[in-house]
Amino acid sequence: MTAQELFDIVYKHLTSQNAKSMMAATWEGGLSCAYRGKDGLKCAIGILIADEDYRADMERLAAQNLLAKGACLSHLAVHHELIAALQHIHDYRLVEDWDRELRATAVAFGLVCP
């Protein structure tokens, strides 16, 4: 998969889902981002993980950890910086800022927004 193909998948997913993928956090009453969240939502990286490859113990691990462990994302390791940037957008930016953040990321990585 090329960086552009990866970006296109994540861009289309996040802008159509238009909601963060969340799950109950380890602290009381808190929420944290999830590869697979409530109501079938998926995060920026969760959309890249095939359903048959997903395991609940992946949650709370940064994508970089999944890349390093040779897990289901190992074929995308060459794009580790782009993956980290996309995960950051989902986890730390407001949903209403995603489009702007994704466009800026595309420019930074020499990609084109779909």
Summary of the structure (lengths in Angstrom):
residues: 114
radius of gyration: 13.4
end to end distance: 16.1
largest distance: 41.4
contacts: 311
relative contact order: 0.19
helix: 55%
strand: 7%
